[in-house]
Amino acid sequence: MRLNEVTTYPTERHDWGEFVFSFSGVIELTVGSRQYLTPPHYGLWLPPQTEHGASTRSEACYCVLDIASDLCDRLPMAVCTLAVGPIIKAILADLVARQVDYPRNDDDERLMQVLVDQMSLAPRQDTYLPISGIGH
């Protein structure tokens, strides 16, 4: 979990997928010419090899979950917003509370599989904020 004030993260790309979820506050992510927001109750799914940057304009408490590329088969092939239900939120909160950066044992592996299963079932939306031509 990360807690910060105003921050900008550089553009990056990974071999793994990422799921960005904000427990409080809003994270802004830029993917190509699209800007996405991750308010609480929604998370942003970034498939492997998705170039993206991120920023916050105010204090936010959030987590970024890295998902190995071999576990991404059931997840969307394109960037999208996923609705975060109580099971996903509870698993993310548990992982953050225990400071689990990666599965350390069989229990963590099973929990991560349940998380990926729940993400694959979560309602998807291809919503983003259009970037205005003003000031660009």
Protein Blocks (a to p, Z undefined) as FASTA:
>chain_A
ZZdddddddddddfbdcddddfbdcddddehjbccdddehiacdddehiacddddfbdcd
dddddddfklmmmpcfbdcdddddfklmmmmmmmmmnopabdfbfklmmmmmmmmmmmmm
pccddddddddfehZZ
